[in-house]
Amino acid sequence: MIRLSLTILVLGSLAFGSEFNDTPKDKPYAVVLGIAQDGGYPHAGCMKLCCRDLWDNTRPKEKVASIAIIDPRTRLAWIIDATPDFPEQLHTVTQKHGARLAGIFITHAHIGHYTGLMHLGREVMGARNITVYAMPRMKRFLENNGPWSQLVKLKNIHLNPIMDQQEIILGKQLIIEPFRVPHRDEFSETVGFTIVGPNESLIYIPDIDKWERWEHNISLWIEQHSYALLDGSFYSIGELTNRNIDEIPHPFILESIYHFSNLLDKDRRKIHFIHFNHTNPALNKQSATSYNIVKEGYHTAREGMIFPF
């Protein structure tokens, strides 16, 4: 496991992401590429008020949750999760941030997190040996199920196995480490990632079951890192009017706010909720819900946010 000694925590350093256009030129950083849950926003088949305006193009759409790690020193980039919005997100990485894609890390086998790999195949990019980092079950899933197995056979992708709490060195003073989290694991494990840079560190958990079901103390992890992008799929139980709550055990944002209420103000400010379901009013930055989250001392992730390392 990445030890706290590897993370150089600087008192008074940035504890939250910026939405400025300026990006670091001499040190690595993470950038938010999307904030919506797997189905995106608007959501297929939804004609409720939450999505109606987006179908009419009167409000901006939101891409599926993903972040990229950019190292301007080497002009290399790694994307966490290949979402259905992979074409636009890859364009952002290569054109706006001027980096070459060095690899893709996959959190798990739910559709918003790996299906973008299809764009690497012969029907689209015809990529050559793009490194895809995957846990053992995730790796076997891609190897043994079409059309993903064809990506492996044609060498569009090269599968690089990763293991729970084992570090991967991306560059000078730049490390990433996967860690298992409880979630619906029908086809693969589910992991979050810790990213450690020269001065700051970030934990990324887009999907998890209730915090109490995890063997680790999430509050302690937040205290030990500079930024925390955490599962904010649903704001409250009121969004789930036609689903069995036991089948969707994400921590509600309201639950997380209560769970983290004992954190110091400086640690609560590190938290940025992400991976919003289309029903979640926090998707709208101007909503009363988003203002309430900020009032409580937290943040909502937005596309383009920069987290310097």
C-alpha positions as CSV (number, residue, x, y, z in Angstrom):
1,M,0.0,0.0,0.0
2,I,1.2,3.5,-0.7
3,R,2.4,4.8,2.7
4,L,1.8,8.2,4.0
5,S,5.5,8.9,4.0
6,L,5.4,8.8,0.2
7,T,2.9,11.6,0.2
8,I,4.5,15.0,0.8
9,L,1.7,16.9,2.4
10,V,2.3,20.6,2.5
11,L,0.5,22.7,5.0
12,G,-1.6,25.4,3.4
13,S,-1.5,23.7,0.0
14,L,-4.5,23.5,-2.3
15,A,-7.2,21.4,-0.8
16,F,-9.6,21.6,-3.7
17,G,-9.6,21.6,-7.4
18,S,-9.6,24.7,-9.6
19,E,-11.7,25.4,-12.7
20,F,-9.2,27.8,-14.1
21,N,-8.0,27.3,-17.7
22,D,-4.3,27.5,-16.6
23,T,-2.7,24.1,-16.0
24,P,0.6,23.3,-14.4
25,K,3.5,23.3,-16.8
26,D,6.2,21.6,-14.6
27,K,4.4,19.1,-12.5
28,P,1.7,16.4,-13.0
29,Y,-2.0,17.0,-12.3
30,A,-5.4,15.3,-12.6
31,V,-8.2,16.7,-14.7
32,V,-11.9,15.8,-14.5
33,L,-13.2,14.6,-17.9
34,G,-16.7,13.8,-16.9
35,I,-19.0,13.7,-13.8
36,A,-22.1,11.7,-14.7
37,Q,-23.0,8.1,-13.8
38,D,-22.7,5.3,-16.3
39,G,-25.8,6.2,-18.3
40,G,-24.7,9.8,-18.9
41,Y,-26.8,13.0,-18.7
42,P,-29.3,13.0,-20.3
43,H,-30.1,9.4,-19.6
44,A,-31.5,7.0,-22.2
45,G,-35.3,6.7,-22.0
46,C,-35.7,9.5,-19.5
47,M,-38.2,12.2,-20.3
48,K,-38.6,13.4,-16.7
49,L,-37.8,17.0,-15.7
50,C,-34.2,16.1,-14.8
51,C,-33.4,15.2,-18.5
52,R,-36.1,16.9,-20.5
53,D,-34.2,20.2,-21.0
54,L,-31.1,18.4,-22.1
55,W,-32.9,16.6,-24.9
56,D,-34.1,20.0,-26.1
57,N,-30.5,21.3,-25.9
58,T,-31.3,24.2,-23.6
59,R,-28.8,23.0,-21.0
60,P,-25.3,21.5,-21.5
61,K,-24.9,17.7,-21.4
62,E,-22.6,16.0,-19.0
63,K,-20.0,13.3,-19.9
64,V,-19.6,10.1,-17.9
65,A,-17.3,10.2,-14.9
66,S,-13.6,9.9,-15.7
67,I,-10.4,11.6,-14.8
68,A,-7.0,11.8,-16.5
69,I,-3.5,12.0,-15.0
70,I,-1.4,14.4,-17.1
71,D,2.4,14.6,-16.8
72,P,3.5,17.7,-18.7
73,R,7.1,16.8,-18.0
74,T,6.9,13.8,-20.4
75,R,3.7,14.9,-22.2
76,L,2.1,11.5,-21.2
77,A,-1.4,10.9,-20.0
78,W,-3.4,8.1,-18.4
79,I,-7.1,8.0,-18.4
80,I,-9.1,6.3,-15.5
81,D,-12.0,4.5,-17.1
82,A,-12.9,4.3,-20.8
83,T,-16.4,5.7,-20.8
84,P,-19.1,5.9,-23.5
85,D,-17.8,9.5,-24.0
86,F,-14.2,8.3,-24.7
87,P,-13.9,10.0,-28.1
88,E,-14.5,13.5,-26.6
89,Q,-12.5,12.7,-23.5
90,L,-9.5,11.5,-25.5
91,H,-9.7,14.6,-27.6
92,T,-9.5,16.7,-24.5
93,V,-6.5,14.9,-23.2
94,T,-4.6,15.0,-26.5
95,Q,-5.6,18.3,-27.9
96,K,-6.4,20.6,-24.9
97,H,-3.7,19.1,-22.7
98,G,-1.2,18.2,-25.4
99,A,-0.5,14.8,-24.0
100,R,-0.1,11.3,-25.6
101,L,-2.2,8.5,-24.2
102,A,0.1,6.2,-22.3
103,G,-2.5,3.9,-20.8
104,I,-6.1,3.4,-19.5
105,F,-6.9,2.2,-16.0
106,I,-10.2,0.4,-15.5
107,T,-12.1,0.5,-12.2
108,H,-14.6,-2.3,-13.0
109,A,-16.9,-3.9,-15.6
110,H,-20.0,-1.7,-15.5
111,I,-20.9,0.0,-18.7
112,G,-19.8,3.5,-17.9
113,H,-16.2,2.4,-17.0
114,Y,-14.9,0.1,-19.8
115,T,-17.2,0.2,-22.9
116,G,-15.3,3.1,-24.4
117,L,-12.5,0.6,-25.2
118,M,-14.6,-0.2,-28.3
119,H,-13.2,3.0,-30.0
120,L,-9.7,1.5,-29.9
121,G,-10.8,-1.3,-32.3
122,R,-10.6,-1.8,-36.0
123,E,-14.0,-0.1,-36.6
124,V,-12.7,3.2,-35.3
125,M,-9.1,4.0,-34.3
126,G,-7.4,0.7,-35.1
127,A,-5.1,1.5,-32.2
128,R,-1.8,-0.4,-31.6
129,N,-1.0,-1.9,-28.2
130,I,-2.7,0.7,-26.0
131,T,-1.9,-0.4,-22.4
132,V,-5.0,-1.2,-20.4
133,Y,-4.4,-1.8,-16.7
134,A,-6.9,-4.2,-15.2
135,M,-7.4,-6.3,-12.1
136,P,-7.4,-10.2,-12.5
137,R,-11.1,-10.7,-13.0
138,M,-11.4,-7.6,-15.2
139,K,-8.5,-8.9,-17.3
140,R,-10.1,-12.3,-17.8
141,F,-13.4,-10.6,-18.6
142,L,-11.8,-8.6,-21.4
143,E,-9.8,-11.7,-22.7
144,N,-12.8,-14.1,-22.8
145,N,-15.7,-12.0,-23.9
146,G,-16.3,-10.4,-27.3
147,P,-16.0,-7.8,-28.7
148,W,-13.3,-7.0,-26.1
149,S,-11.4,-10.2,-26.8
150,Q,-10.9,-9.1,-30.4
151,L,-9.1,-5.9,-29.1
152,V,-6.7,-8.3,-27.4
153,K,-6.4,-10.7,-30.4
154,L,-5.7,-7.8,-32.9
155,K,-3.4,-6.1,-30.4
156,N,-5.4,-3.0,-30.3
157,I,-4.9,-3.1,-26.6
158,H,-2.2,-4.7,-24.3
159,L,-3.6,-5.9,-21.0
160,N,-1.3,-5.1,-18.1
161,P,-2.4,-6.9,-14.9
162,I,-2.6,-4.9,-11.6
163,M,-3.1,-6.1,-8.1
164,D,-4.8,-4.8,-5.0
165,Q,-2.6,-2.2,-3.2
166,Q,0.4,-2.7,-5.4
167,E,2.0,0.5,-6.7
168,I,2.6,1.3,-10.4
169,I,5.2,3.9,-11.2
170,L,4.0,6.2,-13.9
171,G,7.0,8.7,-13.8
172,K,9.3,10.6,-11.6
173,Q,7.6,11.1,-8.3
174,L,4.3,9.9,-9.8
175,I,2.7,6.7,-8.6
176,I,-0.8,5.1,-8.9
177,E,-2.2,2.3,-6.8
178,P,-5.4,0.4,-7.1
179,F,-7.4,-0.7,-4.0
180,R,-10.4,-3.0,-3.7
181,V,-13.8,-1.5,-2.7
182,P,-17.1,-3.3,-2.1
183,H,-19.6,-3.0,-5.0
184,R,-21.7,-5.1,-7.3
185,D,-19.1,-7.4,-8.8
186,E,-21.0,-9.4,-11.3
187,F,-18.2,-9.5,-13.9
188,S,-15.1,-8.1,-12.2
189,E,-13.6,-6.6,-9.0
190,T,-14.2,-3.0,-8.3
191,V,-11.3,-0.7,-7.4
192,G,-10.6,2.9,-6.6
193,F,-7.2,4.5,-7.1
194,T,-4.7,6.5,-5.1
195,I,-2.5,8.9,-7.1
196,V,0.6,10.3,-5.5
197,G,2.7,13.1,-7.0
198,P,5.7,15.2,-5.9
199,N,3.7,17.3,-3.5
200,E,0.0,16.2,-3.4
201,S,-2.1,13.1,-3.6
202,L,-5.6,12.1,-4.6
203,I,-8.0,9.3,-3.9
204,Y,-10.6,8.4,-6.6
205,I,-13.6,6.3,-5.8
206,P,-16.4,6.7,-8.3
207,D,-18.3,3.6,-7.2
208,I,-18.6,2.0,-3.8
209,D,-21.3,0.5,-1.5
210,K,-22.0,2.1,1.8
211,W,-18.9,3.4,3.6
212,E,-19.6,1.1,6.5
213,R,-19.2,-1.9,4.3
214,W,-15.6,-1.1,3.4
215,E,-12.8,-2.6,5.6
216,H,-10.9,0.7,5.6
217,N,-11.7,4.0,7.4
218,I,-12.5,6.4,4.6
219,S,-12.2,9.4,6.9
220,L,-8.6,8.5,7.7
221,W,-7.8,8.2,4.0
222,I,-9.2,11.6,3.4
223,E,-7.1,13.1,6.2
224,Q,-4.0,11.5,4.7
225,H,-4.5,12.8,1.1
226,S,-4.8,16.2,-0.5
227,Y,-8.0,15.6,-2.6
228,A,-10.8,13.0,-2.5
229,L,-13.1,12.5,-5.5
230,L,-15.9,10.3,-4.1
231,D,-19.0,8.5,-5.2
232,G,-21.9,10.9,-5.3
233,S,-24.3,8.9,-7.4
234,F,-27.4,9.9,-5.5
235,Y,-28.1,12.8,-3.3
236,S,-31.0,11.2,-1.3
237,I,-33.3,8.2,-1.2
238,G,-36.0,10.3,-2.7
239,E,-34.5,9.9,-6.2
240,L,-35.2,6.2,-6.2
241,T,-38.9,5.9,-6.7
242,N,-39.0,2.8,-8.9
243,R,-35.9,0.8,-7.9
244,N,-35.0,-1.6,-5.0
245,I,-32.6,0.4,-2.8
246,D,-30.9,-2.9,-1.8
247,E,-29.8,-3.3,-5.4
248,I,-28.2,0.2,-5.5
249,P,-26.3,0.5,-2.2
250,H,-24.3,3.6,-3.1
251,P,-23.8,6.1,-0.2
252,F,-26.2,9.0,-0.7
253,I,-24.5,12.3,-0.6
254,L,-26.6,13.2,2.5
255,E,-25.3,10.1,4.2
256,S,-21.7,11.0,3.3
257,I,-22.2,14.5,4.6
258,Y,-23.3,13.0,7.9
259,H,-20.6,10.4,7.8
260,F,-17.9,13.0,7.4
261,S,-19.3,15.5,9.8
262,N,-16.5,14.9,12.3
263,L,-13.8,15.8,9.9
264,L,-12.0,19.1,10.3
265,D,-13.1,21.8,7.9
266,K,-9.9,21.6,5.9
267,D,-10.5,17.9,5.4
268,R,-14.1,18.2,4.4
269,R,-13.0,20.8,1.7
270,K,-10.9,18.1,0.1
271,I,-14.0,16.1,-0.8
272,H,-15.5,16.5,-4.4
273,F,-18.5,14.3,-5.1
274,I,-18.6,12.8,-8.6
275,H,-20.4,10.1,-10.7
276,F,-23.8,11.7,-10.4
277,N,-26.9,9.8,-11.5
278,H,-29.2,11.7,-14.0
279,T,-31.7,12.1,-11.2
280,N,-29.2,13.8,-8.9
281,P,-29.9,17.6,-8.7
282,A,-26.2,18.1,-7.8
283,L,-25.5,17.7,-11.6
284,N,-26.7,21.3,-11.9
285,K,-24.0,23.5,-10.5
286,Q,-26.7,26.3,-9.9
287,S,-29.1,24.0,-8.1
288,A,-30.1,24.5,-4.4
289,T,-28.7,21.0,-3.8
290,S,-25.2,22.0,-5.1
291,Y,-25.3,25.2,-3.0
292,N,-26.3,23.1,0.1
293,I,-23.3,20.7,-0.5
294,V,-20.9,23.7,-0.7
295,K,-22.6,25.3,2.4
296,E,-21.8,22.1,4.3
297,G,-18.1,22.4,3.4
298,Y,-17.9,20.1,0.5
299,H,-17.6,20.4,-3.3
300,T,-19.1,18.9,-6.5
301,A,-16.7,17.9,-9.2
302,R,-17.0,19.7,-12.6
303,E,-15.6,18.8,-15.9
304,G,-12.3,20.6,-16.4
305,M,-11.4,20.9,-12.8
306,I,-7.6,20.6,-12.2
307,F,-5.9,19.0,-9.2
308,P,-2.2,19.7,-9.2
309,F,0.2,17.1,-7.7
